Amino acid sequence: MEELLEILEDLHPEIDFETTENLITDGILDSLDIVTLVSEISENFDIAVSAKYITPANFNSAQAIYEMIETIQAEG
């Protein structure tokens, strides 16, 4: 989770990603952020984030993103 938080904080250092939810709903993360996140997650966690995982629910909080990563890793 720490590695993910570092990635998120690099994108938006002004946001407390440990407590902030509704990242998509509230417009904190936009489409460019998602593209960057998918790339960084793929590289740092050595996983492929397929299109089926790129949903607002999977990117609405750091916890949701981390759960998505764990799910992809478990499938691998």
N, C-alpha and C positions, 0 to 999 in steps of 0.2 A: 504493500500500500504506500510506503514511503516514496518509492520510485515513481509511482503514479502521481502522488501529490507534488513531487518536484516538477514533473512534466506540466501539470496543470498550473502551478505557480509561475513557471516560465512564460506561459501564455498570458496569464492575468495575475500579476503579483499583488494586485489590490484586493483580491477575493480570498476569503477564508474558506477554502474548499473542504476542510474537515467538517464544517457545520452548515455550509450553504447547500440548499437543495433547490430544485427547479431551475437548474442551469440553462436548460433549453426553454422552458416555459416562460422564464423571466427575461430571456434574451441575453443572458450573460455570455453564452457560447453561441457563435453563429456558424454558418456552414463552413467558412474557412477554418475556424477553430476545430471543427469536427474532422476536416481533412487532415489538418496538422496532427491532431490527436491520434487518428487512426495510423498515420505514418509512424509517429513516435512510439505508440503502443506496439505496433508490429515489430519495430526495430529493437526496442528495449526488452520486450517480453518474448521475442522470437516466436510470434504467432501470426497467423493470417486472419485479419478481421474481414470476414466475408460480408457481402451486402445485406444478408439476412439479419445481421447484428446491428446494422446502422439504423437504429430507431431512436426516436426521442426518449423513450423510457430508459434505454441503455446508457444515455448520456446526460440524464437529468441531475445526477449527483456523482460525487467521487465514489461513493459506495456502490452505486449502480454500475459505474464503469468498471470498478474492480471485480464485481460479481460477474460481469460479462467476460472479463479476462480469465477468471477462474473457470468459467463454463467452457470457453474455447480451449483452454489448456487441458481440461478434463477430457474433451472430445478428441484431442490430438493423439 
